């Protein structure tokens, strides 16, 4: 395990992939990039991301790092990786980082966006890039829920079922809902970290508030109850984008 | 061959398909829809489109028709087709048409758009939905070429190689170039008909004018020469959209 720590920024369309994490039989982002690095440097390097995106989830700005004894220049590595990887993965930036840089542990915040197509008919061109919600939504009630999430909370109610081994408290620096045009809504979440499925569980629950299945008071109750059986249905993966990772 | 003529409007993402026209081994739009009609009505119907889109070409508004003796109501047929077809095909409208309606021969004009992503880096999310042209382009020169195309012309120079059996004259009602935002260009063509590959050959040639490989005078010469060996390289399919078909 040698010399240099290399830090990269990736953009990917997650539609075709079984998520970030290496799998034996299925294509994953980690698998594709590690194989390309091996072909360029001649040695295996383990790639560590700021966080593991799930199958179908996209990234506009995913940060990852690996260690290598290769002397290849970052710009040449970037060109080589882009030549070797499919067109749904783009290596946007490659640079040398301080020896102790860690894509996950050094991160100060991550930002996710979740996109909703809100119109009666589906749209064939965004089926893999947004969640189609055909119902009328109470935008003001949804915005009120998003406001409630700001600050430090125990997000147990919105974590994935079965995941109990990490501290469920997170600092939510931004939680916003925007109408980007007549038919598109965008949720924005920036936090010091996210529990597994947390964004998708929050979005699914806020959408149920928008559909008036839950009230704003129900939402407060769900957040404070620390009981993951209370939240709404998890939103599907294709609306979710990792859009930024910030470091010191 | 019975009773009713049914007219439909389709939207589709052509990425996964080998074009409109039925093929034995490969998925095509015609093949998918004809099979769904057969499952709903119990009988085969031949589907005729306003024009056959090529592999990878998209449609926001493709019109097609078929004849059937089925008594099924248009609204029920629409629901059934949307339930049976994949999410990259959307049946937007189904209605009964006059007995002699013909999706191709009754059409008065068709409109195509061609989308260009014009920035140094590719974008993983539009790789299947626009042509990535990284070079600086002379927008004014390209616009001048588009203006020249208006009116009645012999488009032999821009037809597909090997297709010689139809009259190459077409009436171009609109030929425009717009900058939709900083990094996106949109070509719009409305004509009484299009020769095979005509839009892609025109766009490829106009882009070469934008790159200053051809001058505006070269473009005039190419158009008037009626010689398909002179035009530029054909633009790739993924930027092309059939956006409207007009009838009387």
Interface residues (C-beta under 8 A of the other chain):
Chain A: X11 X12 X13 X58 X87 X88 X89 X90 X92 X121 X122 X123 X124 X125 X127 X129
Chain B: X11 X12 X13 X58 X87 X88 X89 X90 X92 X121 X122 X123 X124 X125 X127 X129
